[in-house]
């Protein structure tokens, strides 16, 4: 089996990948300067990523303190090892509130994507618990696919 050569993804491939149930690792900065990374479900609308943390999620305070964040989305199963790194600024749009409107629409879409057709049933059981809606607007997106090393790592 040959390993595909490393390359960047096209914008269309990035869009398609971020619309899959890939779990994002959200990196924030604690007030003491230490990094904090948490796995999150994400929703990509083609321009921004959204996350919907619970009301008592620690990282919400970290976003308030320092809105610059990064999200790492990686397929560790497929041999092509698709990766997308998003660096940007997080904005708390609302919360903590009971889900409604845009937040509920996004949460239902994520529940279907990550859990299948019964996802909204799971969500309905916790829908009255307060959450935040956070939008992350990318300042930079870096992507790659392929098992071979990028030439910059092997060139003398």
Secondary structure, 3 states (H helix, E strand, C coil): CCCCCCECCCHHHHHHHHCCCCCEEEEEECCCCCEEEEEECCEECCCEEEECCECCCHHHHHHHHCCEEEEEEECCCCCCCCEEEEEEEEEEEEEEECCCHHHHHHHHHHHHHHHCCCHHHHHHHHCCCCEEEEEEEEEEEEEEECCCCCHHHHCC
